[in-house]
Amino acid sequence: MPTGPFSHRRGRRGPAGEDQYRIRRVRGMQYFTSRQQHDDLTIVVERFPGPEQVLARTYVLVHGIGVSSRYFHPLAAELSRTGRVFLVDLPGYGAAPNPRRDVTLADHAAVLAGFLREADLRAPVIVGHSMGTQVVSLLAQRHPDVTDTVVMMAPTMVPSARRPWVAIGHLLHDGTREPLAVWGISIVDYVVRCGLPYLVRQMPHMLRDRMEDRVASHAARTLVINGDRDPIVPSVWAAELSRAHPQAEFREVRGPHVIMHTDPVMIARHITDFVAAGERSAAGEPS
């Protein structure tokens, strides 16, 4: 039995096909679960099949720190009405086992890139939330072959909050604005599924990252979405971040930090409209 700072075990390691998991449903839409190994790291993937169309769009959703893909379920159900949706539990989060070593944001991006290449997804739209936007940003910069469109919801971290106690204070403030369903998911994911030791090791990577320094180098079209009541990510910062990218657009919606859970229909509409506009532009059609 391994010991030491990375010995905490939660979740199963190694690959497991969809036939080893129960088929589940969210808002009437069914999804399938699998476990995948990429080098020494394991991820868990939930697949919403979507419509039976050869050219259906593909969306890949990447969660933030401490939580899991569960808080994406309402948005995934909405997006799966028009395309295939994949939700990824990053290493150490949700149903994915805790790694036996330190895992950086770049490591998460590399694992995500490995999954995308192995799955051979056609021009997937990569959607990140909170810390997930930092992973998606690194993916777009270091692995530009895997996507040409990214969506960044509530992008972290605003420079003034890059200290642990400030970040925690903003997180607690946001909790007073979130619905009870988000509270329930967050508490279980933070404490039971991710676990506080792993969360503590992950936080410095998130706080040290300067996403604003690399956003301009993204080749991918970028959509930034932020809630008007988000105390973690002020809309002023999110809008400023979008202006750093020559092909970025910004949308503000009503809501706190977990906007895709509080208003999944509106978020899905913004995403699909942005993707459709990009497709029309690529085809030389008027937007």
C-alpha positions as CSV (number, residue, x, y, z in Angstrom):
1,M,0.0,0.0,0.0
2,P,1.6,3.3,-1.1
3,T,2.1,6.0,1.6
4,G,3.0,9.6,1.5
5,P,1.3,12.9,0.4
6,F,-0.2,11.4,-2.8
7,S,-1.4,8.0,-1.3
8,H,-5.0,9.0,-0.8
9,R,-7.1,6.7,-3.0
10,R,-10.5,7.4,-4.2
11,G,-12.1,5.9,-7.3
12,R,-10.9,3.1,-9.6
13,R,-7.9,3.2,-11.8
14,G,-7.5,1.9,-15.3
15,P,-9.8,1.8,-18.2
16,A,-13.4,0.6,-18.1
17,G,-15.9,0.6,-21.0
18,E,-19.4,2.0,-21.1
19,D,-20.7,-1.6,-20.7
20,Q,-19.4,-1.5,-17.1
21,Y,-21.5,1.4,-16.1
22,R,-25.3,1.9,-15.8
23,I,-27.0,4.1,-18.4
24,R,-28.3,7.2,-16.7
25,R,-30.6,10.0,-17.6
26,V,-30.7,13.8,-17.0
27,R,-33.8,15.8,-18.1
28,G,-34.9,13.0,-20.3
29,M,-31.5,12.7,-22.1
30,Q,-29.5,9.5,-21.5
31,Y,-25.8,9.3,-21.1
32,F,-23.1,6.7,-21.0
33,T,-20.0,6.6,-18.7
34,S,-16.5,5.2,-19.3
35,R,-13.1,5.4,-17.5
36,Q,-10.0,6.1,-19.6
37,Q,-6.3,5.9,-18.9
38,H,-3.9,8.4,-20.4
39,D,-0.3,7.7,-19.3
40,D,-0.4,7.5,-15.5
41,L,-3.6,9.6,-15.1
42,T,-7.2,8.4,-15.2
43,I,-10.3,10.4,-16.4
44,V,-14.0,9.6,-16.3
45,V,-16.0,10.5,-19.4
46,E,-19.8,10.9,-19.7
47,R,-21.2,10.8,-23.2
48,F,-24.5,12.2,-24.3
49,P,-25.1,10.7,-27.8
50,G,-27.2,13.6,-29.1
51,P,-29.1,13.5,-32.4
52,E,-28.4,10.8,-35.0
53,Q,-26.7,13.1,-37.5
54,V,-23.4,12.4,-39.1
55,L,-22.4,16.1,-39.0
56,A,-23.8,16.9,-35.5
57,R,-21.7,19.3,-33.5
58,T,-19.6,17.9,-30.6
59,Y,-19.2,19.6,-27.3
60,V,-16.6,18.8,-24.6
61,L,-17.3,20.2,-21.1
62,V,-14.5,20.8,-18.6
63,H,-15.3,21.5,-14.9
64,G,-13.6,23.8,-12.4
65,I,-11.6,23.1,-9.2
66,G,-13.0,20.8,-6.5
67,V,-16.1,19.9,-8.4
68,S,-17.0,17.5,-11.2
69,S,-18.9,17.2,-14.4
70,R,-22.1,16.7,-12.4
71,Y,-22.8,20.4,-12.3
72,F,-22.8,20.5,-16.1
73,H,-25.7,18.0,-16.4
74,P,-28.4,20.6,-17.1
75,L,-26.3,22.3,-19.8
76,A,-25.2,18.9,-21.2
77,A,-28.8,17.9,-21.6
78,E,-29.6,21.1,-23.4
79,L,-26.6,20.9,-25.7
80,S,-27.3,17.2,-26.5
81,R,-30.5,18.3,-28.3
82,T,-28.3,19.6,-31.1
83,G,-25.1,17.7,-30.8
84,R,-23.0,15.1,-29.0
85,V,-21.7,16.1,-25.6
86,F,-18.8,14.7,-23.6
87,L,-18.2,15.6,-20.0
88,V,-14.8,14.9,-18.5
89,D,-13.9,14.4,-14.9
90,L,-10.3,15.5,-14.8
91,P,-7.7,13.4,-12.8
92,G,-8.6,13.5,-9.1
93,Y,-12.0,15.0,-9.6
94,G,-15.5,13.5,-9.4
95,A,-15.4,9.8,-10.2
96,A,-11.7,10.0,-11.4
97,P,-9.2,8.6,-8.9
98,N,-6.7,10.8,-7.1
99,P,-3.3,10.8,-8.9
100,R,-0.3,9.5,-7.2
101,R,1.7,12.7,-8.1
102,D,1.2,16.4,-8.4
103,V,-0.9,17.4,-11.4
104,T,-0.5,20.8,-13.0
105,L,-2.9,22.7,-15.2
106,A,-0.7,21.7,-18.2
107,D,-1.0,18.1,-17.2
108,H,-4.8,18.4,-17.2
109,A,-4.6,20.0,-20.6
110,A,-2.4,17.2,-21.9
111,V,-4.7,14.5,-20.7
112,L,-7.7,16.3,-22.3
113,A,-5.8,16.6,-25.5
114,G,-5.0,12.9,-25.4
115,F,-8.6,12.0,-24.9
116,L,-9.7,14.3,-27.8
117,R,-7.1,12.7,-30.2
118,E,-7.9,9.2,-29.1
119,A,-11.7,9.8,-29.5
120,D,-11.0,11.3,-33.0
121,L,-13.7,14.0,-32.4
122,R,-14.4,16.3,-35.4
123,A,-13.7,19.9,-34.6
124,P,-15.1,19.7,-31.0
125,V,-16.2,22.9,-29.2
126,I,-14.4,22.9,-25.9
127,V,-16.3,24.5,-23.0
128,G,-14.5,25.3,-19.7
129,H,-15.9,26.7,-16.5
130,S,-13.9,28.5,-13.8
131,M,-10.5,26.6,-13.4
132,G,-11.7,24.6,-16.4
133,T,-11.2,27.8,-18.5
134,Q,-7.5,27.8,-17.5
135,V,-7.2,24.2,-18.7
136,V,-9.0,25.0,-21.9
137,S,-6.8,28.0,-22.5
138,L,-3.7,25.9,-22.2
139,L,-5.3,23.3,-24.5
140,A,-5.9,25.9,-27.1
141,Q,-2.4,27.3,-26.8
142,R,-0.3,24.1,-26.6
143,H,-2.6,21.7,-28.5
144,P,-4.1,23.8,-31.3
145,D,-4.8,20.8,-33.5
146,V,-7.6,19.4,-31.3
147,T,-10.1,22.3,-31.5
148,D,-10.8,25.6,-33.3
149,T,-13.5,26.8,-31.0
150,V,-13.5,27.3,-27.2
151,V,-16.0,28.7,-24.7
152,M,-14.8,30.2,-21.4
153,M,-17.4,30.6,-18.7
154,A,-16.5,32.6,-15.5
155,P,-12.8,32.6,-16.4
156,T,-10.5,32.5,-13.3
157,M,-8.6,34.1,-11.7
158,V,-9.0,37.8,-11.5
159,P,-5.5,39.1,-10.5
160,S,-6.7,40.7,-7.2
161,A,-8.0,37.3,-6.0
162,R,-4.8,35.3,-6.5
163,R,-4.3,34.7,-2.8
164,P,-5.8,31.7,-1.1
165,W,-7.8,33.4,1.6
166,V,-9.1,36.0,-0.9
167,A,-10.2,33.3,-3.3
168,I,-11.8,31.3,-0.6
169,G,-13.7,34.4,0.6
170,H,-15.0,35.0,-2.9
171,L,-16.1,31.4,-3.1
172,L,-18.0,31.6,0.1
173,H,-19.6,34.8,-1.0
174,D,-20.7,33.1,-4.2
175,G,-22.3,30.3,-2.2
176,T,-24.8,32.8,-0.8
177,R,-26.0,33.4,-4.3
178,E,-26.1,29.8,-5.7
179,P,-29.2,27.6,-5.6
180,L,-29.3,24.7,-3.1
181,A,-28.7,22.2,-5.9
182,V,-25.3,23.7,-6.5
183,W,-24.6,23.7,-2.8
184,G,-25.3,20.0,-2.6
185,I,-23.1,19.1,-5.6
186,S,-20.3,21.3,-4.5
187,I,-20.1,20.1,-0.9
188,V,-20.1,16.4,-1.9
189,D,-17.6,17.0,-4.7
190,Y,-15.2,19.2,-2.7
191,V,-15.2,17.1,0.5
192,V,-16.0,13.6,-0.4
193,R,-15.1,13.0,-4.1
194,C,-12.2,15.3,-4.7
195,G,-11.1,15.5,-1.0
196,L,-9.5,18.5,0.7
197,P,-5.9,17.2,0.5
198,Y,-6.0,17.1,-3.3
199,L,-7.9,20.4,-3.5
200,V,-5.2,22.1,-1.4
201,R,-2.5,20.8,-3.8
202,Q,-4.4,22.0,-6.8
203,M,-5.1,25.5,-5.7
204,P,-1.6,26.9,-6.0
205,H,-1.6,25.9,-9.7
206,M,-4.8,27.7,-10.3
207,L,-3.7,30.9,-8.4
208,R,-0.3,31.1,-10.0
209,D,-1.6,30.8,-13.5
210,R,-1.8,34.0,-15.6
211,M,-4.2,33.1,-18.3
212,E,-4.4,36.7,-19.6
213,D,-0.8,36.4,-20.8
214,R,-1.7,33.7,-23.3
215,V,-5.3,34.3,-24.4
216,A,-4.1,36.5,-27.3
217,S,-2.1,33.5,-28.7
218,H,-5.2,31.3,-29.0
219,A,-5.8,30.3,-32.6
220,A,-9.3,29.2,-31.7
221,R,-12.4,31.4,-31.9
222,T,-13.3,32.2,-28.3
223,L,-16.5,33.0,-26.5
224,V,-16.4,34.4,-23.0
225,I,-19.6,34.2,-20.8
226,N,-20.0,35.6,-17.3
227,G,-22.7,36.0,-14.8
228,D,-23.6,39.6,-13.7
229,R,-23.8,38.5,-10.0
230,D,-20.5,36.5,-9.9
231,P,-18.3,37.6,-7.0
232,I,-15.5,35.3,-8.0
233,V,-15.1,36.6,-11.6
234,P,-16.3,40.2,-12.1
235,S,-17.7,40.8,-15.6
236,V,-15.3,43.7,-16.0
237,W,-12.4,41.2,-15.8
238,A,-14.1,38.7,-18.1
239,A,-14.8,41.3,-20.7
240,E,-11.3,42.6,-20.5
241,L,-10.0,39.1,-21.0
242,S,-12.1,38.7,-24.1
243,R,-10.7,41.9,-25.6
244,A,-7.2,40.4,-25.4
245,H,-8.2,37.9,-28.1
246,P,-8.7,39.1,-31.7
247,Q,-11.5,36.6,-32.4
248,A,-13.2,36.6,-29.0
249,E,-16.8,37.7,-28.1
250,F,-18.2,38.4,-24.7
251,R,-21.7,37.7,-23.3
252,E,-23.0,38.6,-19.9
253,V,-25.9,36.7,-18.5
254,R,-27.9,36.9,-15.3
255,G,-26.6,34.7,-12.5
256,P,-23.7,34.0,-10.1
257,H,-20.6,31.8,-10.7
258,V,-22.2,28.5,-11.8
259,I,-24.2,30.1,-14.6
260,M,-24.6,26.9,-16.6
261,H,-26.6,25.4,-13.8
262,T,-28.7,28.4,-12.9
263,D,-29.7,29.1,-16.6
264,P,-28.6,26.2,-18.8
265,V,-31.1,27.1,-21.6
266,M,-29.7,30.6,-22.1
267,I,-26.1,29.4,-21.9
268,A,-26.8,26.7,-24.4
269,R,-28.3,29.3,-26.7
270,H,-25.3,31.6,-26.5
271,I,-22.9,28.7,-27.3
272,T,-24.9,27.3,-30.2
273,D,-25.4,30.7,-31.7
274,F,-21.7,31.4,-31.5
275,V,-20.8,28.1,-33.1
276,A,-23.4,28.6,-35.8
277,A,-22.1,32.1,-36.6
278,G,-18.6,30.6,-36.9
279,E,-19.8,27.9,-39.3
280,R,-21.5,30.5,-41.5
281,S,-18.4,32.6,-41.5
282,A,-16.2,29.7,-42.5
283,A,-18.7,28.9,-45.3
284,G,-18.6,32.5,-46.6
285,E,-22.2,33.1,-45.6
286,P,-23.4,36.3,-44.0
287,S,-23.7,36.1,-40.2
